[in-house]
Amino acid sequence: MEKLKLYSANDLAKVTNHRSGEIKFGEKMLTVPKGVDPVHFLEATEVKYVILGIPEDIGIRANFGRPGAASAWESAMKNIANIQHNRFCKGSHILILGEIDVADEMREVENLDFNDIDDRSKLSQLVERIDKEVSHIIFTIVKAGKTPIIIGGGHNNSYGNIKGTALAKGKPINAINFDAHSDFRILEGRHSGNGFSYAYEEGFLKKYFIFGLHENYTSKSVLDLIKKTEDRVRYTTYDSIKIRKEKSFDHELTTALEFVKTEFFGIEIDLDAIPNIASSAMTPSGFSVEQLRQFTSFFGRSKNASYLHICEGAPDLGEEKNNHLIGKLIGYLVTDFIKANQ
């Protein structure tokens, strides 16, 4: 895990606002002690939840999206560190492992242009480089019997999450994705729009359910591809639930759970499915924050829920006075998952 940048107790202290009479997560969350091998520590600790950050937006750039998601990890950490440690949720149940060091890769993409075919190839190669790091670290966390909570980056990282978990479990896993887009596009070089299709094609993803697909932004080719694989890939659309009201939100939650719960599964959340959340593909229409939190809690309750991934939020793309809100939303989702999963 050469590219893993471990967090220390001092790193947590810097972002924790200490206040008399209060105990914050930042005072209770564990870190890997200095000089201790992180793999051995993961295997030995009794803490169940391991938080990992991926501060990149290279996969988004490779998908012709707006960069900015690299900033979500820092925003999330500042907020998670200041959640109250109490009887509802305890910071001592969490290990802050650290972040994947993608500084070199982020520097390499600064002058790359998606419209240039050679640069597009370079972007995909950088995504593949990050894939290897993500899958290896997730494999290590899951193999140690822990549950990863992955924050930040583009949805390209779903591939590494799925691959790492599948390798650790010794068999393909399922995935449920709360998303306006399928991210099941053709295998045209790695980017944020085909993490699931690559994982499916390579045998790491068994069943895949897309929750809340936006009908206006799903191509005919993707719909045709899903139809050919409907025994293993299914979806429900946002429009059918909230606009035409042909289906109910709660019923579709149950339908999706029945589809994925037969195997270990990952919970994937793309914040661009929530209206007016700063992201690479902002939407004015979508499910509410409360419904996203209900979704996270609902699937988190399953004994087969194997990881949580929250991605695509981009504080740098929002108004400066409100850019802390994405980190606060991520904090809610992390604690909703832990409360349900315990």
C-alpha positions as CSV (number, residue, x, y, z in Angstrom):
1,M,0.0,0.0,0.0
2,E,2.7,2.4,-1.1
3,K,0.3,5.1,-2.2
4,L,-1.6,5.1,1.1
5,K,-1.1,8.3,3.0
6,L,-1.9,7.4,6.6
7,Y,-3.7,9.8,8.9
8,S,-2.4,10.5,12.4
9,A,-4.1,11.5,15.6
10,N,-2.5,14.9,15.0
11,D,-4.2,15.2,11.6
12,L,-7.5,14.6,13.3
13,A,-6.8,17.1,16.1
14,K,-6.1,19.8,13.4
15,V,-9.7,19.5,12.0
16,T,-11.5,18.9,15.3
17,N,-13.1,21.9,17.0
18,H,-12.7,21.1,20.7
19,R,-15.3,22.4,23.0
20,S,-15.7,22.1,26.8
21,G,-18.4,19.6,27.8
22,E,-18.5,17.9,24.4
23,I,-16.8,14.9,22.8
24,K,-16.3,14.9,19.1
25,F,-15.6,12.0,16.7
26,G,-12.2,13.5,16.0
27,E,-11.2,12.8,19.7
28,K,-12.4,9.2,19.6
29,M,-11.7,7.8,16.0
30,L,-8.7,5.6,15.7
31,T,-5.7,6.0,13.5
32,V,-2.8,3.7,12.7
33,P,-0.1,4.4,15.3
34,K,3.2,5.7,14.0
35,G,5.6,3.0,13.1
36,V,2.9,0.2,13.1
37,D,2.3,-1.8,9.9
38,P,-1.2,-0.7,8.7
39,V,-2.1,-4.3,7.5
40,H,-1.3,-5.8,10.9
41,F,-3.2,-3.0,12.7
42,L,-6.2,-3.6,10.5
43,E,-6.2,-7.3,11.3
44,A,-5.7,-6.7,15.0
45,T,-8.1,-3.9,15.8
46,E,-11.7,-4.5,16.8
47,V,-13.0,-1.4,15.0
48,K,-15.4,-2.4,12.2
49,Y,-15.5,0.7,10.0
50,V,-12.6,2.0,8.0
51,I,-12.7,5.3,6.3
52,L,-10.6,5.9,3.2
53,G,-10.4,9.1,1.1
54,I,-9.8,9.4,-2.6
55,P,-9.1,13.1,-3.4
56,E,-9.3,12.9,-7.3
57,D,-11.4,13.9,-10.2
58,I,-9.4,12.3,-13.0
59,G,-12.1,9.8,-13.9
60,I,-14.6,12.6,-14.2
61,R,-12.3,14.6,-16.5
62,A,-11.8,11.4,-18.6
63,N,-15.6,11.3,-18.9
64,F,-15.8,14.9,-20.1
65,G,-17.2,16.1,-16.7
66,R,-16.4,19.1,-14.6
67,P,-13.5,18.7,-12.2
68,G,-13.9,19.5,-8.6
69,A,-14.7,16.2,-6.8
70,A,-11.1,16.1,-5.5
71,S,-12.2,18.5,-2.7
72,A,-14.9,16.3,-1.2
73,W,-12.6,14.3,1.0
74,E,-11.2,17.3,2.9
75,S,-14.6,18.8,3.4
76,A,-16.0,15.4,4.6
77,M,-13.1,14.9,7.1
78,K,-13.6,18.3,8.7
79,N,-17.3,17.6,9.2
80,I,-16.9,13.9,10.3
81,A,-14.3,14.9,12.9
82,N,-16.8,17.3,14.5
83,I,-19.8,15.0,14.8
84,Q,-20.9,14.5,18.4
85,H,-19.7,11.2,20.0
86,N,-22.7,10.0,21.9
87,R,-25.0,7.0,22.4
88,F,-26.5,7.2,18.9
89,C,-23.2,6.8,17.1
90,K,-19.6,6.5,18.5
91,G,-16.5,7.8,16.9
92,S,-14.6,4.9,18.6
93,H,-16.3,2.5,16.1
94,I,-14.3,4.1,13.2
95,L,-10.7,3.9,12.0
96,I,-9.6,6.8,9.8
97,L,-7.1,5.0,7.6
98,G,-6.1,8.0,5.5
99,E,-6.2,8.8,1.8
100,I,-4.8,7.5,-1.5
101,D,-2.0,9.8,-2.5
102,V,-3.0,10.9,-6.0
103,A,-1.0,14.1,-6.1
104,D,1.3,13.0,-8.9
105,E,-1.7,11.9,-11.0
106,M,-3.6,15.1,-10.4
107,R,-0.6,17.2,-11.5
108,E,-0.4,15.1,-14.7
109,V,-3.9,15.9,-15.7
110,E,-3.7,19.6,-15.3
111,N,-2.8,20.3,-18.9
112,L,-4.6,17.3,-20.5
113,D,-7.5,18.1,-22.9
114,F,-10.4,15.6,-23.2
115,N,-11.0,16.6,-26.8
116,D,-7.5,15.5,-27.8
117,I,-7.5,11.8,-28.5
118,D,-4.0,11.2,-27.2
119,D,-4.8,13.1,-24.0
120,R,-8.0,11.1,-23.6
121,S,-5.9,7.9,-23.7
122,K,-3.6,9.3,-21.1
123,L,-6.5,10.2,-18.8
124,S,-7.8,6.6,-19.1
125,Q,-4.4,5.3,-18.3
126,L,-4.2,7.4,-15.1
127,V,-7.6,6.1,-14.1
128,E,-6.3,2.6,-14.5
129,R,-3.4,3.5,-12.3
130,I,-5.7,4.6,-9.6
131,D,-7.9,1.5,-10.1
132,K,-5.0,-0.7,-9.0
133,E,-4.4,1.3,-5.8
134,V,-8.1,1.4,-4.9
135,S,-8.7,-2.3,-5.5
136,H,-5.6,-3.3,-3.5
137,I,-6.4,-1.1,-0.5
138,I,-10.1,-2.2,-0.5
139,F,-9.0,-5.8,-0.8
140,T,-6.7,-5.4,2.3
141,I,-9.5,-3.7,4.4
142,V,-12.1,-6.3,3.5
143,K,-9.7,-9.3,3.9
144,A,-9.1,-8.0,7.5
145,G,-12.8,-8.4,8.2
146,K,-13.6,-4.7,8.2
147,T,-16.2,-2.6,6.3
148,P,-14.7,0.2,4.1
149,I,-16.4,3.6,3.8
150,I,-14.9,5.3,0.8
151,I,-15.3,9.0,0.3
152,G,-14.5,11.2,-2.6
153,G,-13.4,11.0,-6.2
154,G,-15.4,10.1,-9.3
155,H,-17.6,7.1,-9.8
156,N,-14.7,5.5,-11.7
157,N,-13.7,4.2,-8.2
158,S,-16.7,1.9,-8.1
159,Y,-14.6,-0.5,-10.2
160,G,-11.8,-0.7,-7.6
161,N,-14.3,-1.0,-4.7
162,I,-16.0,-3.9,-6.4
163,K,-12.9,-5.7,-7.6
164,G,-11.1,-5.3,-4.2
165,T,-14.2,-6.6,-2.3
166,A,-14.8,-9.5,-4.7
167,L,-11.2,-10.6,-4.5
168,A,-11.3,-10.5,-0.7
169,K,-14.6,-12.4,-0.5
170,G,-13.3,-14.9,-3.1
171,K,-16.3,-14.5,-5.4
172,P,-18.2,-11.8,-7.4
173,I,-20.3,-9.4,-5.5
174,N,-23.5,-7.4,-6.2
175,A,-23.9,-3.6,-6.1
176,I,-26.8,-1.1,-5.5
177,N,-26.2,2.3,-7.0
178,F,-28.2,5.5,-6.0
179,D,-27.5,7.5,-9.2
180,A,-29.1,9.6,-11.9
181,H,-26.8,7.8,-14.4
182,S,-26.1,4.1,-15.1
183,D,-22.3,4.3,-15.3
184,F,-22.7,1.1,-17.3
185,R,-21.4,2.6,-20.6
186,I,-19.3,0.9,-23.2
187,L,-15.7,-0.3,-22.5
188,E,-14.0,2.7,-24.3
189,G,-11.2,3.2,-21.8
190,R,-11.7,3.8,-18.1
191,H,-13.6,6.8,-16.8
192,S,-16.3,7.6,-14.3
193,G,-19.1,6.4,-16.7
194,N,-18.1,2.8,-17.0
195,G,-16.8,1.5,-13.6
196,F,-19.7,-0.9,-13.3
197,S,-19.5,-2.2,-16.9
198,Y,-15.8,-2.9,-16.5
199,A,-16.4,-4.7,-13.2
200,Y,-19.2,-6.7,-14.8
201,E,-17.2,-7.6,-17.9
202,E,-14.3,-8.8,-15.8
203,G,-16.4,-11.0,-13.6
204,F,-16.2,-9.1,-10.3
205,L,-19.8,-7.7,-10.4
206,K,-22.5,-10.4,-10.4
207,K,-25.8,-8.4,-10.0
208,Y,-26.2,-4.6,-10.4
209,F,-29.2,-2.4,-9.6
210,I,-29.4,1.3,-10.5
211,F,-31.8,3.2,-8.2
212,G,-33.4,6.4,-9.5
213,L,-32.0,6.5,-13.1
214,H,-33.0,9.7,-14.9
215,E,-34.8,8.8,-18.1
216,N,-33.6,12.0,-20.0
217,Y,-29.9,11.2,-19.5
218,T,-29.8,7.4,-20.2
219,S,-28.9,6.6,-23.8
220,K,-30.7,4.0,-25.9
221,S,-27.5,2.0,-26.2
222,V,-27.2,1.7,-22.4
223,L,-30.9,0.7,-22.1
224,D,-30.5,-1.9,-24.8
225,L,-27.4,-3.3,-23.0
226,I,-29.3,-3.5,-19.7
227,K,-32.2,-5.2,-21.4
228,K,-29.9,-7.9,-22.8
229,T,-28.6,-8.6,-19.3
230,E,-31.8,-8.0,-17.3
231,D,-31.3,-11.2,-15.3
232,R,-28.2,-9.5,-13.7
233,V,-28.7,-5.8,-14.3
234,R,-31.9,-3.9,-13.4
235,Y,-33.0,-0.4,-12.6
236,T,-35.8,1.8,-11.5
237,T,-36.2,5.4,-12.7
238,Y,-36.6,8.5,-10.7
239,D,-39.3,9.6,-13.1
240,S,-41.5,6.5,-12.6
241,I,-41.3,7.0,-8.8
242,K,-41.5,10.8,-8.2
243,I,-43.0,12.2,-11.4
244,R,-45.5,9.7,-12.8
245,K,-45.9,8.0,-9.4
246,E,-46.3,4.6,-11.1
247,K,-44.1,3.1,-8.3
248,S,-43.6,3.9,-4.7
249,F,-40.2,4.8,-3.2
250,D,-40.5,2.2,-0.4
251,H,-41.6,-0.6,-2.7
252,E,-38.7,0.0,-5.0
253,L,-36.3,-0.1,-2.1
254,T,-37.6,-3.5,-1.2
255,T,-37.4,-4.7,-4.9
256,A,-33.8,-3.6,-5.2
257,L,-32.8,-5.2,-1.9
258,E,-34.4,-8.5,-2.9
259,F,-32.3,-8.4,-6.1
260,V,-28.9,-7.7,-4.5
261,K,-29.0,-9.1,-1.0
262,T,-28.4,-12.7,-2.1
263,E,-24.7,-12.0,-2.2
264,F,-22.3,-9.6,-0.5
265,F,-23.0,-6.2,-2.0
266,G,-21.6,-2.7,-2.2
267,I,-23.6,0.5,-1.6
268,E,-22.7,3.2,-4.1
269,I,-24.0,6.8,-3.8
270,D,-23.5,9.5,-6.5
271,L,-24.3,12.9,-5.0
272,D,-25.2,14.3,-8.5
273,A,-28.6,12.5,-8.0
274,I,-29.6,15.1,-5.4
275,P,-30.9,18.5,-6.6
276,N,-28.5,21.5,-6.5
277,I,-25.6,19.6,-4.9
278,A,-22.4,20.9,-6.4
279,S,-21.1,18.0,-8.5
280,S,-19.7,17.2,-12.0
281,A,-23.2,16.8,-13.3
282,M,-25.5,18.9,-11.2
283,T,-29.3,18.4,-11.4
284,P,-32.2,20.6,-10.6
285,S,-34.5,17.6,-10.2
286,G,-34.0,14.5,-8.1
287,F,-34.6,12.7,-4.8
288,S,-34.4,14.6,-1.6
289,V,-31.6,14.4,0.9
290,E,-34.0,12.7,3.4
291,Q,-34.7,10.0,0.8
292,L,-31.0,9.5,0.2
293,R,-30.5,9.1,3.9
294,Q,-33.4,6.6,4.1
295,F,-31.8,4.7,1.2
296,T,-28.5,4.5,3.0
297,S,-30.0,3.4,6.2
298,F,-32.3,0.8,4.5
299,F,-29.5,-1.0,2.6
300,G,-27.0,-0.5,5.5
301,R,-29.2,-2.8,7.7
302,S,-28.5,-5.8,5.5
303,K,-25.9,-8.3,6.9
304,N,-24.5,-8.5,3.3
305,A,-23.7,-4.8,3.0
306,S,-20.0,-4.9,2.5
307,Y,-19.0,-1.3,1.8
308,L,-20.3,2.3,1.4
309,H,-18.9,4.6,-1.3
310,I,-20.0,8.3,-1.5
311,C,-18.7,10.1,-4.6
312,E,-18.9,12.9,-7.1
313,G,-19.7,15.7,-4.6
314,A,-17.6,18.8,-5.6
315,P,-17.5,21.5,-2.9
316,D,-15.1,23.6,-5.1
317,L,-17.9,23.9,-7.7
318,G,-20.4,25.4,-5.2
319,E,-20.8,28.8,-3.6
320,E,-18.0,29.4,-1.2
321,K,-20.4,30.2,1.7
322,N,-22.1,26.8,1.3
323,N,-19.3,24.5,0.2
324,H,-19.1,22.9,3.7
325,L,-22.5,21.5,3.2
326,I,-21.4,18.6,1.0
327,G,-19.0,17.5,3.8
328,K,-21.9,17.8,6.2
329,L,-24.1,15.7,4.0
330,I,-21.4,13.0,3.6
331,G,-21.1,13.0,7.5
332,Y,-24.9,12.3,7.8
333,L,-24.6,9.4,5.2
334,V,-21.6,7.9,7.0
335,T,-23.4,7.9,10.4
336,D,-26.7,6.7,8.9
337,F,-24.9,3.7,7.4
338,I,-23.0,2.9,10.7
339,K,-26.1,3.2,12.8
340,A,-28.1,0.9,10.5
341,N,-25.2,-1.6,10.0
342,Q,-24.4,-2.2,13.6
